[in-house]
Amino acid sequence: MSLASAELAASISTLADAAGAAILEIYARSDPGTREKADRTPVTEADLESERLILAGLRELTPDVPIVAEESVAAGVVPETDDGPFWLVDPLDGTREFLSGNGEFTVNIALVEAGVPVLGVVHLPVQDTSYLGGAGAATVAKGHERRNLGVVQANEAGFRVLVSRSHLDEETERWLADVPVTERISAGSSLKFCRIAEGAADLYPRFGRTMEWDTAAGQAVLLAAGGAVTTPSGTPLRYGKPGFANPSFLAFGATAPQARGDVETGHRGT
């Protein structure tokens, strides 16, 4: 029986809100306590405080469910996930965006069951906005009513393509050379999945390195909105892989990209 429920979704959304508020307190400081991890990526006090709050909340909500969290894994704490459900947490996705001050960073929390993210929240602290994925997809912004999300068909002329603001690589550029593109949209963090889920973009190709905690919450939102995330060969992106590293992937809405720039109209199921 799935753990995913409306009540659990509401609880993790509240938890992400609290983590986002803690991040904003540190975001306002002149020195966020930045240091370099072993993999030469930055980490700040905001990453660590957000993760501390999320871990405490998830342990209270689901004490028997393992939690795979980015900073804990970096510190050598890697739980066994086996075949059961587990949480994936990125306490501050887009640390470079956080440090640059552009506001495009998120809190990501996702529940994975049988390799699929079945519940997820992507919270954007600067805008006090959350994207939720589970039994349907929705966004909730401060002072606004809940709005349901759904992907859209790409224009016949081509795709509105999302590219990483901080991590665009040559392999992605080579792949895009064979795809009809009507617009390029730069964005940071897991917001790229959410932009497709709300119909503001069509395609997000990623050939650079990502980890499962980077993508699971965004994928949960996109799947719930009717989109898909696959490898370039069309295999659904799954979770619980050894080392938690992702292969290259394509995230898309109601129109799937095809080899040699052809497109398929209609959603390809996951």
N, C-alpha and C positions, 0 to 999 in steps of 0.2 A: 504494500500500500504506500502511495506517495506521501511524503511529508509536506509537499507543497499545499498551501491553503491560503485563502484570503487573509486569515488572521496572521499567519506567519509572514506573508508579504507586507502587511501593515507594520508588523513589528520590526522587520529589517529596514523598512523605509524610515521609521522613527530612529533607528540606530544609525543609519547613514546620515540623517539630519544632524544628530548629536556630534558625530565625527566631523561633519562639515563645519559646524560651529566652532569646534576646537581648532580645526585647520585655519579658519579665518582669523582667529585670535593671533596665531603665529604669523600668518600672512601679512598682518599689519605691522609686524616688527621690522626694524631695519636689519636685524640679524636673525634669520630663521634657524641658525645652528646647523649649517650645511657641512657634511663630510662626504668622503668618497668610500663606497663599498669595495669589496674585493674585486667585483667585476667592472670597476671603474665608473659605475653609474652613481649619481648623487643621491643622497638621502638627507632628510631634514628632520628637525624635531617634530614637524607637522606629520610626517609619515609615521613616526614612532608613536605619537600620542593618539593619532587616529586609529592605528592598529590596536593599541592597548584598549581603547574604548570598545571597538568592535569585537575583539576576542572575548572580553568580559561579557558583553551582551549576548553573543552567540552561545557561549557556554551556559549561560542562564536559560536561554530559550531551548536549546537542544544539546544537553550535556553529553549525550552519547554519540554525537556526530562529529567526525574529525574535521579540523579546520586547517586548510592549506593557505597560509598568508604570506605575502611577499617578504616582509622584513623578518618574520620568524624563520622562513626557509633560508634567507641570507645568513641568519645567525646559526644555522645548522639544525633547526627544529623542523623535522619533516615527518609528519604522521603517516601511518599506514592507512591507505584509503580502501584497500581490498576491492570488493565488488559492491560495497554499500554506498549510500549517499555520503557526500562530503561538501563542505563549504569551500569556496575559493574567494579570497579577499585581496583586493589591491587597495590599501588604505588611502593612497594618494596617487592616482594614475595621472601622469603628466607632470612629474616633478620638475622637468625643464620648463614647462609652461608656468608652473608655480613660481619658479625662480626668476623667470623673465617678466612676471607681473601681468601676463595677458589674460589671466582668468580662466583659461581653458583646461582646467584640471578637475578631476572627478573622484568620487568615492565609489568603489565597485564592490558589491557583495552578490554572490551567486550561489545557489544550491544546485549541485550536480547529482543526477540520478541516472544510472546505467549509461554513463558517458555523455549525457545531454544536460545542458543547463536549463532546468525547468522553472526556475524562479530567479529573478534578478532585479537589482536596483542600481541605477547609475545616477548619482546625485552630484549636481553642479553647485558647489557652495556659493560662488560669487553671485549667482542668479537665484539662489534658494529654490532651485527647480530639480525635480526628480523624474526620471524615466523608469517605469515599472514594467516588468515582463513576467507573465505567469499564465493565468487564465485570461488571456487578452493582454494588450499593451496599452499603456496610458502614460500621460505626463501630468504632473501636478506642480504648478508654480504658485509661489506665495501670492495670495490675494486673488487667485483665479480658480475657477472650477476645474475639476478633473476633466481632461480631454483625451478621448480614445485615439489611438494611433493605428495607421494602416499604410502599407507600402503602396506604391503606384507603378503603373507601366512606364517604362522609359519611352521617351520620344523616338519616333521612327528614325530620326536623323542620328541618334546616338545617345550616349550616357552622360549624365552629370556625375563626374567622378570625384570622389574624395581622396585627397592625398595627405599624408602625414606632414604636419607643420615642422616637426623636428627630425623625422627619420626617413625622408624620401630617399630611395636608393636606386642605383642604376638598373637593377633587374626589373624593378617596377616600371621604370621608364621604358625599357625595352618591350615589356609586355604591353604597355599602353600604346605603343607605336602601331599595334595590329588591331586596335579597338577603336570604333568610332566614338569620339569624345566631343560633346557640345559645350562642356564647361568643366573647368577644374576648380575645386573648392578645397582650400587648405583648412585643416582643422586639427586640433590636438586631442589626445587621449581617446577614451572610448566613446566620446561624443559622435564619432564618425558612424558607428552603428546606429545611434539614435537618430541622426539626420536622415538615414535611409528609412528607418521605421516610421518617421513622421512625414515621409513623402517629399522631403526637401533635397534629396539626392538619390542616385540610382545604384551606385557601385563603389566599393572600396576594395581595391586590390592591395594585398600586403605580402611582399616577398622578403622583407627584412625580418629580423629576429623579434619574436614576441613570446610571452609566457602565458600559460593558461589563465592566470589571475588578471592579465591585461584584457582578455577578450570575453570571458565567460558571462559577465553581467550584461555587457552590450549584446552578446549573441542571444541571451535570454529575451531581451527586449525585442530584438529584430525577429526572432522566430515567432514570438507571440503576435507580432504585427503582420505576419505572413511572408517574411523574407527567408533567406537561407544563408548559410555560411558553409562553404565547401573548399576542398583543396582545388587547385587548378584543373585536376583531372575529373572533378565532380564528386569526390567522396566527401560525405558530411564531416565537418570538423568535430572531433570527439575529445573527451576530457578524461583525465586520469592516466595520461601517458607517462612512461618512465621519464623522470626528470622534469615533467610538467612543461616541456618546451613544445611550442606549436610549429607545424610545418607552414609553408606558404599557404595563403588562403585568399578566397574571394568572398566578400560579403555583398549581397545584392538584394534588391527588392523583388518586384513582380516580373522582371525581365532578366533572364540569366545570360551572361556573356558566354560566347562560344569561341572556339579556336579560329584563328585567321580573321577575327573581327566580325564574324557572323553573329547574329543574335537570335535567341529563341524567345518567342512571345509567350508569356504565361509562366507561372511559377513552377520551378523544378523542385519537387519535394525533397525534404531532408529525411 
